[in-house]
Amino acid sequence: MISGDKWVDTDAVRNFEPLIRRLDAELEDETIAIVQVFHGHSDPDHGAVGTVEKRRDLTEKGKTVLSLLQSLRRLRYMIEIADARINAERLVNRRLHV
């Protein structure tokens, strides 16, 4: 429950969006460079076999912003899952009590 005795739901998640957008912009400002990292191996017959991942090289502040952004996105996801489960439970309960 949150203030006003209301369940945290997907309406509350919408309040995260402006903050997530702001942190995304901040992350861009704190990016020193975007580097490519190769994950794989060199095959004598086929050459490089693997994938290339683009990774941000961040300032110390950028690392903190990234951590906060990841936590906020994880929280948003957990709230969406909880809201879906609560709605499903309500639906099942209504059908059982009819």
Rosetta constraint file for C-alpha pairs under 8 A:
AtomPair CA 1 CA 5 HARMONIC 5.69 0.50
AtomPair CA 1 CA 6 HARMONIC 5.52 0.50
AtomPair CA 1 CA 7 HARMONIC 4.66 0.50
AtomPair CA 1 CA 8 HARMONIC 6.15 0.50
AtomPair CA 2 CA 6 HARMONIC 5.58 0.50
AtomPair CA 2 CA 7 HARMONIC 6.15 0.50
AtomPair CA 2 CA 8 HARMONIC 6.31 0.50
AtomPair CA 8 CA 12 HARMONIC 5.91 0.50
AtomPair CA 8 CA 79 HARMONIC 7.02 0.50
AtomPair CA 8 CA 83 HARMONIC 7.44 0.50
AtomPair CA 9 CA 13 HARMONIC 6.63 0.50
AtomPair CA 9 CA 79 HARMONIC 6.37 0.50
AtomPair CA 9 CA 80 HARMONIC 6.76 0.50
AtomPair CA 9 CA 82 HARMONIC 7.75 0.50
AtomPair CA 9 CA 83 HARMONIC 5.21 0.50
AtomPair CA 10 CA 14 HARMONIC 6.61 0.50
AtomPair CA 10 CA 79 HARMONIC 7.01 0.50
AtomPair CA 10 CA 80 HARMONIC 5.82 0.50
AtomPair CA 10 CA 83 HARMONIC 6.62 0.50
AtomPair CA 11 CA 15 HARMONIC 7.44 0.50
AtomPair CA 12 CA 16 HARMONIC 7.47 0.50
AtomPair CA 13 CA 17 HARMONIC 7.22 0.50
AtomPair CA 13 CA 76 HARMONIC 5.92 0.50
AtomPair CA 13 CA 79 HARMONIC 7.21 0.50
AtomPair CA 13 CA 80 HARMONIC 7.53 0.50
AtomPair CA 15 CA 19 HARMONIC 7.61 0.50
AtomPair CA 16 CA 20 HARMONIC 6.08 0.50
AtomPair CA 16 CA 72 HARMONIC 7.71 0.50
AtomPair CA 16 CA 76 HARMONIC 7.38 0.50
AtomPair CA 17 CA 21 HARMONIC 6.13 0.50
AtomPair CA 18 CA 22 HARMONIC 6.17 0.50
AtomPair CA 19 CA 23 HARMONIC 6.15 0.50
AtomPair CA 20 CA 24 HARMONIC 6.08 0.50
AtomPair CA 20 CA 69 HARMONIC 6.60 0.50
AtomPair CA 20 CA 72 HARMONIC 7.46 0.50
AtomPair CA 20 CA 73 HARMONIC 7.72 0.50
AtomPair CA 21 CA 25 HARMONIC 6.32 0.50
AtomPair CA 22 CA 26 HARMONIC 6.19 0.50
AtomPair CA 23 CA 27 HARMONIC 5.99 0.50
AtomPair CA 23 CA 65 HARMONIC 6.59 0.50
AtomPair CA 23 CA 66 HARMONIC 7.96 0.50
AtomPair CA 23 CA 69 HARMONIC 6.39 0.50
AtomPair CA 24 CA 28 HARMONIC 6.42 0.50
AtomPair CA 24 CA 69 HARMONIC 7.59 0.50
AtomPair CA 25 CA 29 HARMONIC 6.49 0.50
AtomPair CA 26 CA 30 HARMONIC 6.27 0.50
AtomPair CA 26 CA 62 HARMONIC 7.61 0.50
AtomPair CA 26 CA 65 HARMONIC 7.33 0.50
AtomPair CA 27 CA 31 HARMONIC 6.17 0.50
AtomPair CA 27 CA 62 HARMONIC 5.67 0.50
AtomPair CA 27 CA 65 HARMONIC 6.33 0.50
AtomPair CA 27 CA 66 HARMONIC 6.68 0.50
AtomPair CA 30 CA 58 HARMONIC 5.87 0.50
AtomPair CA 30 CA 59 HARMONIC 5.65 0.50
AtomPair CA 30 CA 61 HARMONIC 6.82 0.50
AtomPair CA 30 CA 62 HARMONIC 4.77 0.50
AtomPair CA 31 CA 56 HARMONIC 6.25 0.50
AtomPair CA 31 CA 57 HARMONIC 5.92 0.50
AtomPair CA 31 CA 58 HARMONIC 4.68 0.50
AtomPair CA 31 CA 59 HARMONIC 6.55 0.50
AtomPair CA 31 CA 62 HARMONIC 6.67 0.50
AtomPair CA 32 CA 56 HARMONIC 7.43 0.50
AtomPair CA 32 CA 57 HARMONIC 5.43 0.50
AtomPair CA 32 CA 58 HARMONIC 5.49 0.50
AtomPair CA 32 CA 59 HARMONIC 6.67 0.50
AtomPair CA 33 CA 56 HARMONIC 6.03 0.50
AtomPair CA 33 CA 57 HARMONIC 5.19 0.50
AtomPair CA 33 CA 58 HARMONIC 7.35 0.50
AtomPair CA 34 CA 54 HARMONIC 6.40 0.50
AtomPair CA 34 CA 55 HARMONIC 5.57 0.50
AtomPair CA 34 CA 56 HARMONIC 4.53 0.50
AtomPair CA 34 CA 57 HARMONIC 5.89 0.50
AtomPair CA 35 CA 54 HARMONIC 5.70 0.50
AtomPair CA 35 CA 55 HARMONIC 5.34 0.50
AtomPair CA 35 CA 56 HARMONIC 6.26 0.50
AtomPair CA 35 CA 57 HARMONIC 6.88 0.50
AtomPair CA 36 CA 52 HARMONIC 6.23 0.50
AtomPair CA 36 CA 53 HARMONIC 5.58 0.50
AtomPair CA 36 CA 54 HARMONIC 4.55 0.50
AtomPair CA 36 CA 55 HARMONIC 6.12 0.50
AtomPair CA 37 CA 52 HARMONIC 5.53 0.50
AtomPair CA 37 CA 53 HARMONIC 5.16 0.50
AtomPair CA 37 CA 54 HARMONIC 6.29 0.50
AtomPair CA 37 CA 55 HARMONIC 6.95 0.50
AtomPair CA 38 CA 50 HARMONIC 7.06 0.50
AtomPair CA 38 CA 51 HARMONIC 5.91 0.50
AtomPair CA 38 CA 52 HARMONIC 4.48 0.50
AtomPair CA 38 CA 53 HARMONIC 6.38 0.50
AtomPair CA 39 CA 50 HARMONIC 5.53 0.50
AtomPair CA 39 CA 51 HARMONIC 5.36 0.50
AtomPair CA 39 CA 52 HARMONIC 6.15 0.50
AtomPair CA 39 CA 53 HARMONIC 7.57 0.50
AtomPair CA 40 CA 48 HARMONIC 7.20 0.50
AtomPair CA 40 CA 49 HARMONIC 5.60 0.50
AtomPair CA 40 CA 50 HARMONIC 4.01 0.50
AtomPair CA 40 CA 51 HARMONIC 6.38 0.50
AtomPair CA 41 CA 48 HARMONIC 5.87 0.50
AtomPair CA 41 CA 49 HARMONIC 5.50 0.50
AtomPair CA 41 CA 50 HARMONIC 6.41 0.50
AtomPair CA 42 CA 46 HARMONIC 7.78 0.50
AtomPair CA 42 CA 47 HARMONIC 5.31 0.50
AtomPair CA 42 CA 48 HARMONIC 4.38 0.50
AtomPair CA 42 CA 49 HARMONIC 5.99 0.50
AtomPair CA 43 CA 47 HARMONIC 4.78 0.50
AtomPair CA 43 CA 48 HARMONIC 5.92 0.50
AtomPair CA 43 CA 49 HARMONIC 6.47 0.50
AtomPair CA 58 CA 62 HARMONIC 5.11 0.50
AtomPair CA 58 CA 63 HARMONIC 5.93 0.50
AtomPair CA 59 CA 63 HARMONIC 6.29 0.50
AtomPair CA 60 CA 64 HARMONIC 6.54 0.50
AtomPair CA 61 CA 65 HARMONIC 6.21 0.50
AtomPair CA 62 CA 66 HARMONIC 6.02 0.50
AtomPair CA 63 CA 67 HARMONIC 6.23 0.50
AtomPair CA 64 CA 68 HARMONIC 6.24 0.50
AtomPair CA 65 CA 69 HARMONIC 6.00 0.50
AtomPair CA 66 CA 70 HARMONIC 6.08 0.50
AtomPair CA 67 CA 71 HARMONIC 6.23 0.50
AtomPair CA 68 CA 72 HARMONIC 6.10 0.50
AtomPair CA 69 CA 73 HARMONIC 6.16 0.50
AtomPair CA 70 CA 74 HARMONIC 6.11 0.50
AtomPair CA 71 CA 75 HARMONIC 6.12 0.50
AtomPair CA 72 CA 76 HARMONIC 6.13 0.50
AtomPair CA 73 CA 77 HARMONIC 6.21 0.50
AtomPair CA 74 CA 78 HARMONIC 6.21 0.50
AtomPair CA 75 CA 79 HARMONIC 6.17 0.50
AtomPair CA 76 CA 80 HARMONIC 6.25 0.50
AtomPair CA 77 CA 81 HARMONIC 6.25 0.50
AtomPair CA 78 CA 82 HARMONIC 6.10 0.50
AtomPair CA 79 CA 83 HARMONIC 5.99 0.50
AtomPair CA 80 CA 84 HARMONIC 6.20 0.50
AtomPair CA 81 CA 85 HARMONIC 6.24 0.50
AtomPair CA 82 CA 86 HARMONIC 6.14 0.50
AtomPair CA 83 CA 87 HARMONIC 6.12 0.50
AtomPair CA 84 CA 88 HARMONIC 6.09 0.50
AtomPair CA 85 CA 89 HARMONIC 6.08 0.50
AtomPair CA 86 CA 90 HARMONIC 6.19 0.50
AtomPair CA 87 CA 91 HARMONIC 6.22 0.50
AtomPair CA 88 CA 92 HARMONIC 6.20 0.50
AtomPair CA 89 CA 93 HARMONIC 6.04 0.50
AtomPair CA 90 CA 94 HARMONIC 6.12 0.50
AtomPair CA 91 CA 95 HARMONIC 6.34 0.50
AtomPair CA 92 CA 96 HARMONIC 6.17 0.50
AtomPair CA 93 CA 97 HARMONIC 6.15 0.50
AtomPair CA 94 CA 98 HARMONIC 6.29 0.50
